Amino acid sequence: MIMVAKTVEPKRVMEFDNLPEGCIANVLSFTTPRDASALSLVSSSFRSAAQSDLVWERFLPSDYLSILSQSQFPNLSSKKDLFFHLCHKPLLVDSGKKSFALDKKYGKKCYMLSARSLSIVWGDSPRYWRWISLPDTRFSEVAELVSVCWLEIRGWINTAMLSEDTMYGAYLVYKPSLMGRSYGFDYQPVEVTVGVAGESDPPKRTVYLDAEKPQRQSQRQIIPRRSRHRYRLMAGVEEPAPPPPPPSPEPSVESVPNCKGGSECPKERDDGWWEIELGEFFNKGCEDREMEMAVYEVKSGDWKGGLVVQGIEIRSKFNPINSIASN
């Protein structure tokens, strides 16, 4: 019996480089901006496909034309240039009251609410707040805290403006005043909340706005404000008496933590401003909610001053869904 050996034809392996450029571009459009940039280094075919408008059109939000129509915008040659321009140079929208930008890694929508778009108690009283212009801010005006005993700042954003299925964080963007050192924040924490507007008990956190030496009070005696006067203030009936000068002696404290790291401490941004996280929320798809963010210190009755508030920034935070969900 004679055995005849079969000849097996070797399997053909199709290399990605042999695929049409349009096919490669279509595949890349289902990744993320970060992945597309990394894959462009694989070969010349990938590099050419990664420049395609088809790819970067997918990374732009579906309503980007409507957003761009709210402001003057330079004429850019490609969708990739447009994408990275929005990542590095926030666009002023809503008559300059907000700024719009994109997250560089995943293309998620990010907004900053200007100080003018926030609700600031006594914000229109020059004795307590004043409005100034600075060269290193994206808005025409910022709010400078002169001195208040009742600090309350609130902002709102509709989730329909944001990317779906994305975890967001809200951050107060501020820095020490140019007119002198800040005071009243080194020993006194403030409360912050982020939740659906109208919630009776939104998630609450305690944070410090002074990055150098937050101090927890121990045996410090606070002279309480008269209850009747406080309730009148809360009702908006009258303003407090003019603020006294900043106290020179510091109160006795139990400990002085360094406040290095941790979400309860502020961090310096690349633009020279400071930020403190107010909280986070998950923007589930197809939900239309109004989120409220608040910063307040209304319990101690102590005077606080010397901060410049640029606004509240709402930007995406990394989570596994961010890498696969569309914007």
Summary of the structure (lengths in Angstrom):
residues: 327
radius of gyration: 26.0
end to end distance: 68.1
largest distance: 113.7
contacts: 936
relative contact order: 0.19
helix: 20%
strand: 28%
